[in-house]
């Protein structure tokens, strides 16, 4: 059990570390906004495929339709409500690479709201990584790959936006480094704390995470992609979706 928890934590840390890699690129290099948007669209498709084929489908196989519906709607509602509260405090554009993010002078406390928003985005993904290893289960390659790929443009775009809002590199690296560590801890906790959960409870938890992730993609990732590449967003999202589908069936 202990070994499995550390393995889960390691995979969660690996997926979360993509945020730090993206933040490093976004802080040190001026990446064209259109390229960031294309990667964001691709990551959106990858995440949607992982939710469809590894989270929602697994939850359905465990416990049927109604726990999936209740869990997914509940997860989306909780995410959307928390996201709305954080948006009022300055975190609405936390994944935008332009100059939409407010500075601390324009919106006092917005830095803390952005940090909380990053946690809100990352914890459901990390918990799912941990729970996927329970009961002798195999790690969902598509899920880990989806989280890693989606985290790269998230860290990149957010860091570029933070730089435009006047936040220091120290702030950027401290934020995303902390989120990467917390992602590992969340995966570890998902494995360690939910080992005794029933099939119905695991189905509900998986569906909650799936609903929250889908809401996050729709609320934050796709709008950033569309704002820069417009009609290419759908095509690149489908390419990402099919790439993750292929990974899941290798």
N, C-alpha and C positions, 0 to 999 in steps of 0.2 A: 504493500500500500504506500509506504513511504517513498520507495523508489519510483513507483508510478506517478506519485504527486510531483516529484522533482522533474521527471521526464515531461509531464504536462506543463509545469512551470517553464521549463527550458524552451518548449515549442511556443508557448505564449510570449516569452521574451524575444524569441527569434522573429515572430510575426510583428511584435511591437517595435523591434529595432528598426524596421523599415521606416517608421516615422522619423527616427533620428537621422537615418541616411538621407531621406528626402529633405529634412530640415537643413542638413549640412549643405546640400546642393542649393536649396532655395536661399540660404543665407550668404553663400560665398560666390554663387554664379548667377548671372542674370539669364534665366531660362525664358525663352519666348512664351508668352501667355498662351498662345495657341497650342504649343506642344504640351504644356501643363494640362490644358483642357482635354486634349486628345487622350492623354494617359488617364485622366480622371474618368472620361467616358468608358475607356477600356476597363478600368477597375470597377466601374459601376456594373458593367455586364458580368464580370467575373463574380462579383458578390451576389448578384441576383441568381446566377446559376447555382452557386454554392448553397444559397438559401433554399432554392427550389428542390435540388436533387439530394442534398445531404442533410438539411435541417427539417424542412417541412415534410418531405417524403419519409424521413426516418421517424418523425413524431407520429405521422399517420400510421405507419406500420406498427408502432408500439401500442397505440391506444385508440385509433380510429379518428373520425372526422371532428367531433365536437370539442375534444381537448385541443386539437390543432386550431380550430376557429377561435375558441375562447382565448387560448394562449397568444396567438398571433395578433388578434385585435387588441388584447390587453397590452402586449408589448409595444405595439405601435402607438396606442393611446398614451401610455406612460412616457414613451420617448417624445412624442409630439408635445405633450404638456410641459415636460421639463425643458424641451428645446425652446418653446415659446417664452417661458419665464427667463431663460438665459438670454434670448434674443433681445428682450427689453432692457437687459443690463449691459449690452454691448457685444454679445457673442454671435449676433446674427450672421456675420460675414466671416466667421473664423476659418473657413476653408477657401476664401476668395484670395486670389493672387494679386489683385489690383490694389487700388487705394480705398476700398470700401471700409476696411477695418478702422474703427475710431482710435485715436490716440488716447493715452491716459488723461491728458488735459481736456480732451473733448468729452470723454465719458469716464469719469473716475470709477475705478473698480472693474472696468471692462477687461483688464488683464486677467483678473481672477475668474471672471465669467467665461473667458476663452478657455482657461485651464479646466474649469468644470465641464465645459462643453466637450473638450477633448476626451475627458474621462467618460462622459455620457456616450460618446461615439464608440469608444474602444472596449469598454467592459463587456457588453454582450458578446462580442466576437471572441474575446479571450476566454470567457466562461465556457463557451461552446467547445473551444479547443480542448479544455480540460475534461469536460464531460464525455467527449467523443472517445476517450481512452478507457472509460469505466466498463466494468464487466467483461474485460478481455477484448474490448472493441479495438478496431484498427483506427489509427489516426486518419482523419479525413484529409487526404492530400489536397483535394480541391478546396476544402475549407481553409487550411493553413495558407495555401497558395493565394487564395482569394483575399484573405486578410492582409497578407504581405504585399501583394500587388496594389491593393486599394490604399494601403497605408503610405506607400511611396508618394503618390501625387498629393495625398492629404497633407503630409509633412512638408512637401515642397511648396504647395500653394499657400499653406498657412504661414510658413516662414517668410515667403516673399511678401505676403500681405502685412505681416508683423513688421518687417523691415520698412515697408512703405508707411506704416503708422508710427515709425520712430522708436520701436522697441529694440533693445540691444540684442546682440548676438548671445550674450550671456543669458538673457531672459529666454530666448528661443531654445537654446540647447538645454538649459535647465528644465524647461517645460517638457520638451519632447523626450529627454532622457528619463525624467520622472515617469512620464506616461508609459514608456517602454518597460520600465521596471514594474510598474503597477499592472501592466498587461500580463507579465509573467506571474505575478502574485495572484491575479484574478483567475488565470488558468489553473494554477496550483490549488487555489481555494475551490474552484469548480470540481476538481477531481477529489480533493480531500473531504469536502463537506457534503457532497451529494452521493457518495458511494453507497449509502444505504437507502436511497430513494427508490420508491416503487416505479414500475414501468409507466404508470399513468402520470406520476409526478415528473419523471424524466421527460415524457412526451410534452407535458405542459411547459416545462422549463425550456426545452429546445424550441418549441413554437414561440414562446415569449421572445427569446433571443432572435429568432427569425423575423418576427414582426417588427422588432425594434431596428434590426439591420435594414430591412426594406424601407422603413420610414426614414431612416438616416440617409439612404441612397437617394430617395425621392426629394427629401427636404434640402440636402446640402451638396451632394456630389453632382447630380444631373444638372441642377441650375448653374453651377460653376462651369461645367462643360459646355452647356448650351450658350451661355453668355459670350463665349469666345469662338466656338466653331459652328454654332447654329445647326445647319442641316446635316453636317457630318456626325453629329452626336449619336443619332440613332444607328447609323451604319457601324460606327466604331464600338458602340455598346453591344450590338449583336455579335461582332467579332470576339469581344471579350467573353460574352455569354457562351459562345460555341467553344472557345478555348478551354474554359473551365469545364464544360460538359465533356470535352474530349479527355481532360485530365482525370475526371471522375470515372471514366470508363476504360482507362488503360489497364 
